[in-house]
Amino acid sequence: MNSCQMLPVVLWVALGPASAFAQEITGTWNMVATPGSINTCPGKGEGATYQWLVTEHGGEVTVLVQGETAFPKLAGKLSNGTLVLEGEGQGRLMTTGYPNAVFVLDVKERTVSGTRYLMHFKPAKQGGATACLVTYTVSGKRT
């Protein structure tokens, strides 16, 4: 095989799987979130279902969330099969200098699964407010 014949093979090995993987994350996903094992906030966490519209370009991921949510837009990175998304809450949540929700998801061919970490504020015993954390188990399938 000469160098002209080798170039397409080398490009496919180097770029083929990555571009095929990127195409797998872009699309519509049906997502389910159920209360996880941590809840330091007052009240009880509630489960929810959403539809995510996901786009990915060069590892940068944007998610538009459809359904009743305080987090209509998420953004993050996809690297080595792990998707990390952040979202700043709207509505009842206080605006802060850090994301209110962080998703850490394991991406397979047509599924994702992992944990959503959600920060809230609760009244502090001494007055004012303190942070509290709720986790959710998240799973989804590409439609």
N, C-alpha and C positions, 0 to 999 in steps of 0.2 A: 504494500500500500504506500503510495507516495504522499507527500505533505498536503497536496490539494485534496486527496481523498480522506485524510485524517482530520482535517479541520472541521467538517460537519459532525463527525463523531465526537470530537473533543468538545465542541459547542453544545451538543445535545447532552453529554454527560455533565457538563458544567452548568448549563442553563435550563435544560429540559425539566428536571424534577422541581426546581424552584418555581418556574413559571407555571407549571401544572398545579403546584400546591397553592400558589397565589390565586388561581382561578377557582379553586375549591372553597376558599373563604368568602369570596365575593358572591353576594346573592341574598336571598331571603331566608331567615332562620326562625323557626318556632322555638321559643325559649320558655323554660319553667324555672321559677325560683321558689324554694321551700326554706322555712326557717332552719338555720344551722344550729350548732352546738353552743354558740356564744351569744349572750344577750345581757349586757350590763345596763341597758336602758330600761326605764319604766315601761310597762305594757308588754304586749306579746307581739312578736313578729308575725306577719301574715304572708302567705304564699301568693304568687302572682304568675300570670302568663303574659308573654309579650311576643311581638313579632319584631325582629331586628332586620333592618335593611343595611347590609354590610358592604363597604367598598374598601379595597386594599390596593395601594400603589407603593411598591418598593419597601414593603414592611410597615408602612404607615397605614393605620386602619381607622376608619370613621364609621360609626354606627348611629343610625337614626332609629329611635325606639318608638314603636307604635303600641298604644295601649295606655292605660292609666298609670302614669309614672311621673315622679318628680325629676327624673333624669332622661329628658327626651333626646339628648345627644351625648355620645361617648366617643372618646378618641384614645388611641394608644398605638402599641407596636406589636407586630407578630415576629417572633424570632425563635427558630428551632422548635416549632410546634407549640410554643407557649404564647398565648395572647394576653397581654396586660392592657386593660382599658381603665380610663379614669373618667369621672363625670362630676360636674358641679351641680348640686341640687337647685331646684327652683321651687317656688311656692313656700310651704311651711318651714323649710330648712333655712337656717341662717347662712348668709354668704360668708365664706371664710377664705383664707389665703391658700388653702390646700383642697384637694378634691374630697367631696363628701362620700363618694363611692369609688371603690377600686375592685375590679374584676381580675382574677387570675385564673385563666382557663387553659386546659389542655385541648389542643385541636387535633382531631383525627380526620379521616377522610371526609365524612359527612356529619360528624358530631363534634360537640364541644362539651366539656364538663369541668367544673371547678368550684371556686368560692367567690362570693361577693362580700366585700367588707364595707359596711355602711356606718359612717360616723354621724352621730346626732349630738345634741346638747341636752343636758338635764339640769334641773336646779341643784346647785351645790348646797350642802348643809350650812355653810357659813354665809350664804347669799351668793348672788351672781349665778354663774353656770359652769359646768364641767363637761368634758367630753364623755360620751359613752359609745359602745361599739355593739353592732349586731352583725352576725354572719348569716349568709344564706348559701345553700347548696344550689348550684346552677347547672342546668343541662339544656342542650338544644340540639335540634336536627335541622339540616339544610333542606328546604323544600324543593 
